[in-house]
Structures are given as C-alpha cells and as structure tokens.
C-alpha cells in the first residue's frame, strides 16, 4: 500500500490566487498563514489605518513571481471587509491569534474592526483609468448594497465614467473624493484599492504614452497621502503588486520619460515581499495533511536529524533544534534535507512559493504526488535526489542567473560522465549538485555529515563518495569540509557575451528579423474558413534605414512591421511610411523595438561567441552552458516577436492610410479577415483544402488528374460518373457542382456551362471569358491569366486553375482552337491533357469569328463536310478536316504520287499557323481559289474540288497497294489483275525451292513468305510487302517503294533460276554417284538469255581436272579481268553452239560456277 492514501495536500495551497476571484473566498483565508514578513507588513499598514493625518498610504508590494503577494492582498482585504462577513471574521481571528497588537491597529476606537469599501482590479493590457472606473463601480456597489439603503449619487457619476472612452486623472480623483465622503456617511473607515499585476497596465502605458495613466498613479498616491480632514472621515489606501520596478517597464521609452516614471514610483512605499525559508516551510507543513498519529520512528528520525543539522549549523537562523524537529514531522514525508532545500531551490531557479506548491500538487515524474505513490510505508522519505529529478524533468533550467545556470550545467555534465553504473553514486551526485546549486547556506552544504543521511544506508554513501572522487566527478574542499561537483570549465561565457554585445554596435534590426522571421505567415482564420482555403498575409520588417523595401512591388497582402525605437522613428512612420505604402500592405508601427533589439542582440552576440571562441568547442561544460543560454536567448527573441501578434494592441495599425482599431487579439483576427475580404472581393468559395492550395500534395494532384480525365470523357454524366467518395469526388462537389458550372440543362442532360450570376465563381468566370475574347486576333496561353487570377481581387490558388481552364475550354470548345507548341491540337486526348497540366505554358488557345468572304467560304465547308443542315463553328469545321489529315498514314503524308492539288492541300495543313488561316487562306489557295475579298463570286465548284482532293488523299494508300498487287502477280508469272487468292494458289510450286539457295540476300525468307499458308490473304500480302520494302507499307516513302519493286523483280528472276536447277536435279536423282550441279547463265547485249544446268559426276571429275589444269596454265599469264573476259566469251559461245546443235548430254567444264550444290 502506498502513502498516497494516507497523506494528502490541501489544494487551497497548491492553486494560484486570483485577487478578484478569491475576494470573498473563506477557504483562501482559512489556508493563509501570516508569516513574519506578512505580520511586519500588516503592522506598517495598521499604523496608517488608525490615523487620519497626512502620511504615506500608497504601497508597492514588490517580489518575484509566486512569492505570496496575491495571497497577502486577499488576506488584507478580508481584514478590512464587512464586519459580519464570515471571511472577514475568520481573517480577524487568525490575525488576533498570531499578534493581538497588530490586530488592535485594525480596530476603531471602540475596539470594533474597521470596515472599508474594497476595490479590486487585476492588470490587463488596457488603460488603467477605464479599468479602475469599472472596479470602483463594482466595489462601491458591493459596499453600499450591504447597507440596504439608497445608493449615493456618486455611483451614478462613476457609472457615467465607465461609459466614457477617455477618463482623466482629475475625474478619477474627484469621484474617489466623493466616494470617500459617502463611505464615511455609512460609518465606513476607508477606501481600499488593490491593483494586482500592475505591470500589465504599465506595459500598456509604455506602448500608449498618450493615455497618461502614469500620472493617474501619481495622483492616487498623493491623494492617499492627504488622509482625512475630519475625525470620522474615510481614508484612502492603495496597494499595487509588482514583480519589478516601474523603470523596468519604461525601458523602451526615452530617458526623460524613464525619469518621470521613477519619480512616480517614489510616491509609493516599496515593501520587498519574499518569505524566508523557515516561513515557507511552516506553510508547507500546514499544507501537508497527515494521519493524526505518525509512527514513533518518524519522530525519532526527525529528532536525530534535527540534532545533526543543528550541530552542523544547517538550520535556518529562526529555527532551533526543537522547533526544527516539530517542523520536519509536519513536513513528512519530505526528508529534512529535502525540506530545507526546497524553498531555497524554488527561489533560486523557479517562481518561489508558486513552484514549491506546484511541486506538492504535481503528479508528474518525481512530483510529490508521484513520490507518494512509490513510497510503500510510513517511515519512508522523499530524499533530495528525487527533488533533483523533478526539477530536471519538469522545470526549465534556463530560467536562472548566469552563475546558477553554470552550476546546473556542471551537474548535468557530471552525471553524463558518470553514467548509470552505480545508482547510489548517481543519487549522491544529484544531492551534491542541489546543495552546490543553492550555495552554502551556513552549514547546509554538501558535507559528509549532511550527505550521510541522504540515502537509507550510510555505508552506501561512503562507497558512493569514494567512487565519485576516484572518477574525479567530485572534489572535497577540505578547508570547509564540502564536496563540490568538479568545475571543468574556465570559460567565462558571461564576460564573452558582454564583450561581443559591445562590439555589435548599431545593427539592422529589420534585416535580422526579415532573415529569421520573414517567412512567418499570418492566417486570417475567419476569411480562410469562409473561402475554403488558407488565406494569409506574408510579413516584412522595415525600419527608418530600410524604407526602400516599402516600395517593392507586393503581389500578395503583407503585414509590414515598422520598428520604431524613438519619437523620430514614429514621425517617419506617420509622414513617409503610411503615405507611400502599397494598397496590399497593412502597416504596423511597433513602438517597442528597443526591447526587441535587446533580445536580438543577445542572440547575435552569442552567435559571435560561438564563431570566435575555439576553446568553447573543446569544453563540454561550457558547451552545455552555451547551448542552454543560446536556447534561452532564442526563446526570448521568439517571445518578443510572438508579442507582435499575441498582443496586437501594443502596436498602431494602418491600412490604406487609415488607422485600424485593434484593441485585442480577437479584434486583430477579425480585422485581418475584413481587409482580405475587401482585397479579394471576387474570390470564389471553394471549400476543399486538397485542391484549393498553391501546391497540392501528390495525393491531391493525383485526385485532380482523375477529375480532369472524368471531365474530359464523362461530362454528360451526373457527378461525372464518379462513384463512392474518392478525393476527386470532393473536389468535384466543391469546385464544379457547388459553383454551378456542371449542371443539368433543360433537356435533363448533364453538361458544363457558364456559372449562374449568383455563383461565387461568377466574377472569376467573367475574367476568364474576357481573356478568351482577347484571343480572337492572336492565340494566348492560359498561363498568361495566372497572374491576374491569383492576385487581387480574385486570389485563386494555383491548384484549382487547371480545373477552371479545362472547364472554360469544354464550355467553349466549339469556338476555341488549342495549340501545343504552335501546333494545332484537334482533339484533346488524355495524353495531351496530362501535358497541359505539367507544362501549361506550352499550350495556347484562340477564339474564332467568321465575317465577310470568310462567311462565304465557311458555308462551302459546312456543305462539303456536313449533311444535316445545322450551323457549325470554325472549330467544328476544322476538327473533321484535321482529324482526317492527322489520321492519314505516313505513306500518304509523304508520297509524291499525288495530284498537285492534293499535295498542295496536304502541305497547307503542315504549314498552317492556325485553323482560321488554314480554312480561309491555306486550303482555298492550295485548291487554286483566290481568297481576295473581291473574288467571292469565283468560289463556284469549291465543294467538288475539295471533295475530289479529300478522296484522292483517302485512296492514295489503297491505290499504291493495288499497284503492288499487280507487280507481285507479274513476278509470279500471272496477269496484273490477278487476285490474291489466285496468286496464293500458284505459290505451291515454290515449296521446297528454298533448299536450292544459301540465302545470302533474303531469297529463302522471301520464298518462305510466299509459301506461308497460315495467314489470311491480306496479312499474307502485307507480310510480303513489309519484307521487300523492309518496313510496313503504311510507312513507305517513294524511295522505299522503288526499292521494293527492284527487289521483287530480282527475287522473281532468281526463283526462275532455282526452278531450272531443281528440274535438272530431279532428273539426276536416280543416279547413285555423288555429283555437282552447276547452272551456267549468259546474258549478252542484243542477244537472248541462255542458261544450262550441268551435272558433273565423280568419275567425270578426273577427266575435267586435267583439262582445267591446261586451261589454267594458258590463262595464268593474263590478269584477272582478261581471264574473266575470256571465260565469259567461251561460255557464251559454247552455250550458243551447244543449244543450237542440241547436244543435251555433253559435259561442260567451267572455271567460275554460279551455284554449287552438293548431294
């Protein structure tokens, strides 16, 4: 069982105090413990309450965050509350119990506690005078309501002040004087005004010096000092709560104003408010609720530890051994050393009591509540090392002074060096680190005696210390018996930082901010939601030295922050910046640039230290210190920049030379949306974040591409035929359906159309149509329209433009011609559409109109191309022509075997720069017609000529195939008009003929194609043409056709030779001898062709060899050409004589055979 069920913390101590909220809280009073500091302060205040003469009655309670100022103020207010109020009675009882003398000062002469009218207000970024007027009305109303009488007239006057936009100090003092008289009339002793967080009012005053509220504070202090003229009058007492002096809030002001603020603070008596560790511990003891009876061993241990701490002089001066023991028991389960450390640690690195009580209520890792869960039984303690773990995990170590930060960095670095090998050593190191961090508080230091009780087992402490010393992590300072974490750094970061700050000089603050924060978009949320896309202002920073940036052309709305550091800068803003700004620029006069400069200077100086200090890179402790310091500086800079937008009321805003009333962050957002609404007054509502952006994601781009494809092919279907709900369906609904550009027409058919007048897209569509109208003289790219549509007053995102452009094209497709890189695109295909989306600048469109002689020519086209009598547009007319010419195969596109008219018509398409020029100039001139205006009557016969030309082109390819069919028939020794089936029937005679050739030039493959029986007639024919032409006949050029004819003739002749060889070979097949067959062939100019197959057997070879040898001897003396000539003459003469005498069986011997076949 854990201690969480036995020990609790009173939540009244762990929650923060709000002056106005807790003004009537009995619980807050009940939990309050008057400390010595509080009692001393009450004593001083009591002196002024019981007297009516002139004396200081204006106080400043000054102390760090979380030091208990607000709690004290609430307690004080209850002391002076209504006599019958339970909280007041309780507060008076508590004070009387703690100090009767002080309590007596808060009673009147009759011994009755004094009653005041109490006025509470908490600081906020607004004029103090207005906020005080409201608080006076609330406080006075509450006071007089309890009297159950008619309200005095002064309440009406105060109410009137609350309705004024400007309230002066004189008016405030006047109503306070009257209010004091009214209070005295009701037997009240005084008026108490408490202002918590006055710093927020002072910050507002520093930004808006014209309010002069600083002088209101002076007037209040002086009026309070006067006291009362009569004995039964009501005095005025004023308390303001601050965590720093007035001058700190005036840092951005001039020296004269800073001096004025300092003088005003002098009217207030400053009471430092920071409790001692002993007083804080007493509050902790009250906050921890324990079982009524703790085990005796806890009291024994507390006594023993109190003795040890007293002997080592480690107890606070106000605590003796006995009271310390009692206090340690009240603070259980905090270990006594933990209890002594906590208040000092919270003062050193956090927000005092606030942080301490945050720890008590914390369920975070190693927070008090978390530790209670881990403690198993009464008698277990929360040791100091757990306190370390809580602060390192949950409290930023950077919010400390330089020396404390260095010590913290040394502890962290030492722990990293040590590692996790020995848990006891780690715990002791953390404990030593905390004790080092708070600095030696008399005997409360990292001595052996103190450390010996910081773990359960003392021997473990000895062992841990031995390990830490051997590893040089700890050093024992023998002169004062204190262990210190090894200081491994001699690098003085603070000194280097100050040195580099001094070298910075006057740097350009605007340039630095532009570099670091210039890409900070400021979103107008309301307008973005209305329009369905992220709408924002870009940011720019300028100062008096960079006004040139103001003249830079802004294509998008900007918020330009002008950094004013003095009155002269503010004059420059009014005279030069406001008058010369772009209409797209919202101007901001930021008068606190001096504070921002300080924050930026720290960052720049630290960066200079890093760049110039080589020793920093070899010093791990210094590196950690630098990193933390640098991160802190960056956060400080970011916090100052953050204030530009988080507290816009600190600046003066202008747009188009008029001030913008921005009094809060909400008003700031509303104003930004209003400005964009006026700038982008024609922006359509497209509520789809996937596509309505400048750079859609890859997923969104893919969805958009599918949508474009559906638009192109499914425009006649509801929802473009998109089923279910993919991304493109949402895009369609937002961009095409909601805007009304894809709807059903009167016939119930779905189609694209211009948006109706009530559509949010109406104005944008008008701009698109105006652009299309401008293309009637010259084609233009849609991308020319991008700049206009993406800027004011339209503000479209790049992601939606392709969809809108395709919509416009589809609506006007019968009037628009589309070009890609100057070439007309008759049909928008999927592939063309993909290229258009990727490179829209390569595409242009043009709108066509028909007038004059062109109208006459156009009628001729409609008559020739259409037979339904309907009217057509230029694009409708050019499409079938372009489709026809574009569909012609390569042969028809390039052959010269056409009429001159057909070739000219075809060339007109290739040379035309636009469909308009083609229809009304190119084609008529190609067909031989004059297009001059006075020749309109000479267009008779144009339709027939056009049809004849189209027919010639259409049949050019089939005509070529018919011609090739005739050539093939002749090659097969058939009539030219033979059909393909007739040709295939005779090719059977060529079966097996391929065996008689070695196929050096494709004859065998040609024979195989001729004898193929698997293909149908057309494929068989085309296969042969592809072979002899070496490409598809559709791609033949005229040269290819000539080569094909020549090859066909050659193959035809050679097949005749092979047939002769086969015939002679078959005659010799009965012989069993091996023999050679040689075909002799002679062709002589003027004579007929002669050929003769010759078979030479093995027996004949012996006879021929001797004769060959003699002939070779005879010829060997001549050159090769002469030898060849002799043999040619010999063969020709022999064949003529041989065939003439019909010597059919004579063996002939030849030197140069044409073909040799081995059997």
C-alpha positions, 0 to 999 in steps of 0.5 A: 500500500502506498502513502498516497492514501494516507497523506494528502495536500490541501489544494487551497495551497497548491492553486494560484490566487486570483485577487478578484476571484478569491475576494470573498473566498473563506477557504483562501483565508482559512489556508493563509498563514501570516508569516513574519514578513506578512505580520511586519507588513500588516503592522506598517499598514495598521499604523496608517489605518488608525490615523487620519493625518497626512502620511504615506498610504500608497504601497508597492508590494514588490517580489518575484513571481509566486512569492505570496503577494496575491495571497497577502492582498486577499488576506488584507482585504478580508481584514478590512471587509464587512464586519459580519462577513464570515471571511472577514471574521475568520481573517480577524481571528487568525490575525488576533491569534498570531499578534493581538497588537497588530490586530488592535491597529485594525480596530476603531476606537471602540475596539470594533474592526474597521470596515472599508469599501474594497476595490479590486482590479487585476492588470490587463493590457488596457488603460488603467483609468477605464479599468479602475472606473469599472472596479470602483463601480463594482466595489462601491456597489458591493459596499453600499448594497450591504447597507440596504439603503439608497445608493449615493449619487456618486455611483451614478457619476462613476457609472457615467465614467465607465461609459466614457472612452477617455477618463482623466486623472482629475475625474478619477480623483474627484469621484474617489473624493466623493466616494470617500465622503459617502463611505464615511456617511455609512460609518465606513473607515476607508477606501481600499484599492488593490491593483494586482499585476500592475505591470500589465497596465504599465506595459500598456502605458509604455506602448500608449504614452498618450493615455497618461495613466502614469500620472493617474498613479501619481495622483492616487498616491498623493491623494492617499497621502492627504488622509482625512480632514475630519475625525470620522472621515474615510481614508484612502489606501492603495496597494499595487503588486509588482514583480519589478520596478516601474523603470523596468517597464519604461525601458523602451521609452526615452530617458526623460520619460524613464525619469518621470516614471521613477519619480512616480514610483517614489510616491509609493512605499516599496515593501520587498515581499519574499518569505524566508525559508523557515516561513515557507516551510511552516506553510508547507507543513500546514499544507501537508495533511497527515494521519493524526498519529505518525509512527514513533520512528518518524519522530525519532528520525526527525529528532536525530536529524534535527540534532545533526543539522543543528550541530552542523549549523544547517538550520535556518537562523529562526529555527532551533533544534526543537522547533526544527524537529516539530517542523520536519514531522509536519513536513513528512514525508519530505526528508529534512534535507529535502525540506530545507532545500526546497524553498531555497531551490524554488527561489533560486531557479523557479517562481518561489512559493508558486513552484514549491506548491506546484511541486506538492500538487504535481503528479508528474515524474518525481512530483510529490504526488508521484513520490507518494505513490512509490513510497510503500510505508510510513517511515519512508522519505522523499530524499533530495535526489528525487527533488533533483529529478523533478526539477530536471524533468519538469522545470526549465533550467534556463530560467536562472542567473548566469552563475546558477545556470553554470552550476546546473550545467556542471551537474548535468555534465557530471552525471553524463560522465558518470553514467548509470553504473552505480545508482547510489553514486548517481543519487549522491551526485544529484544531492551534491549538485542541489546543495552546490546549486543553492550555495552554502547556506551556513552549514547546509552544504554538501558535507559528509555529515549532511550527505550521510543521511541522504540515502537509507544506508550510510555505508552506501554513501561512503562507497558512493563518495569514494567512487565519485572522487576516484572518477574525479566527478567530485572534489572535497574542499577540505578547508570547509569540509564540502564536496563540490561537483568538479568545475571543468570549465574556465570559460567565462561565457558571461564576460564573452557575451558582454564583450561581443554585445559591445562590439555589435554596435548599431545593427539592422534590426529589420534585416535580422528579423526579415532573415529569421522571421520573414517567412512567418505567415499570418492566417486570417482564420475567419476569411480562410474558413469562409473561402475554403482555403488558407488565406494569409498575409506574408510579413516584412520588417522595415525600419527608418534605414530600410524604407526602400523595401516599402516600395517593392512591388507586393503581389500578395497582402503583407503585414509590414512591421515598422520598428520604431525605437524613438519619437523620430522613428514614429514621425517617419512612420506617420509622414513617409511610411503610411503615405507611400505604402502599397494598397496590399500592405497593412502597416504596423508601427511597433513602438517597442523595438528597443526591447526587441533589439535587446533580445536580438542582440543577445542572440547575435552576440552569442552567435559571435561567441560561438564563431570566435571562441575555439576553446568553447568547442573543446569544453563540454561544460561550457558547451552545455552552458552555451547551448542552454543560454543560446536556447534561452536567448532564442526563446526570448527573441521568439517571445518578443516577436510572438508579442507582435501578434499575441498582443496586437494592441501594443502596436498602431495599425494602418491600412490604406492610410487609415488607422485600424482599431485593434484593441485585442487579439480577437479584434486583430483576427477579425480585422485581418479577415475584413481587409482580405475580404475587401482585397479579394472581393471576387474570390470564389468559395471553394471549400476543399483544402486538397485542391484549393492550395498553391501546391497540392500534395501528390495525393491531391494532384493525383485526385485532380488528374482523375477529375480532369480525365472524368471531365474530359470523357464523362461530362454528360454524366451526373457527378461525372460518373464518379462513384463512392467518395474518392478525393476527386469526388470532393473536389468535384462537389466543391469546385464544379457542382457547388459553383454551378458550372456542371449542371443539368440543362433543360433537356435533363442532360448533364453538361458544363456551362457558364456559372449562374450570376449568383455563383461565387465563381461568377466574377472569376468566370467573367475574367476568364471569358474576357481573356478568351475574347482577347484571343480572337486576333492572336492565340494566348496561353492560359498561363498568361491569366495566372497572374491576374487570377491569383492576385487581387481581387480574385486570389485563386490558388494555383491548384484549382486553375487547371480545373477552371481552364479545362472547364472554360475550354469544354464550355467553349470548345466549339469556338476555341482552337488549342495549340501545343507548341504552335501546333494545332491540337484537334482533339484533346486526348488524355495524353495531351491533357496530362501535358497541359497540366505539367507544362501549361505554358506550352499550350495556347488557345484562340477564339474564332469569328467568321465575317465577310468572304470568310462567311462565304467560304465557311458555308462551302465547308459546312456543305462539303463536310456536313449533311444535316443542315445545322450551323457549325463553328470554325472549330467544328469545321476544322476538327473533321478536316484535321482529324482526317489529315492527322489520321492519314498514314505516313505513306500518304503524308509523304508520297509524291504520287499525288495530284498537285492539288492534293499535295498542295492541300496536304502541305497547307495543313503542315504549314498552317499557323492556325485553323482560321488561316488554314480554312480561309487562306491555306486550303482555298489557295492550295485548291487554286481559289483566290481568297481576295475579298473581291473574288467571292463570286469565283468560289463556284465548284469549291465543294467538288474540288475539295471533295475530289482532293479529300478522296484522292488523299483517302485512296492514295494508300489503297491505290499504291497497294493495288499497284503492288498487287499487280507487280507481285502477280507479274513476278509470279508469272500471272496477269496484273489483275490477278487476285490474291487468292489466285496468286496464293494458289500458284505459290505451291510450286515454290515449296521446297525451292528454298533448299536450292539457295544459301540465302545470302540476300533474303531469297529463302525468307522471301520464298518462305513468305510466299509459301506461308499458308497460315495467314489470311490473304491480306496479312499474307500480302502485307507480310510480303510487302513489309519484307521487300520494302523492309518496313510496313507499307503504311510507312513507305516513302517513294524511295522505299517503294522503288526499292521494293519493286527492284527487289521483287523483280530480282527475287522473281528472276532468281526463283526462275533460276532455282526452278531450272536447277531443281528440274535438272536435279530431279532428273539426276536423282536416280543416279547413285554417284555423288555429283555437282550441279552447276547452272551456267547463265549468259546474258549478252547485249542484243542477244537472248538469255541462255542458261544450262544446268550441268551435272558433273559426276565423280568419275567425270571429275578426273577427266575435267581436272586435267583439262582445267589444269591446261586451261589454267596454265594458258590463262595464268599469264593474263590478269584477272579481268582478261581471264574473266573476259575470256571465260565469259566469251567461251561460255557464251559461245559454247552455250550458243553452239551447244543449244543450237546443235542440241547436244543435251548430254555433253559435259561442260567444264567451267572455271567460275560456277554460279551455284554449287550444290552438293548431294 
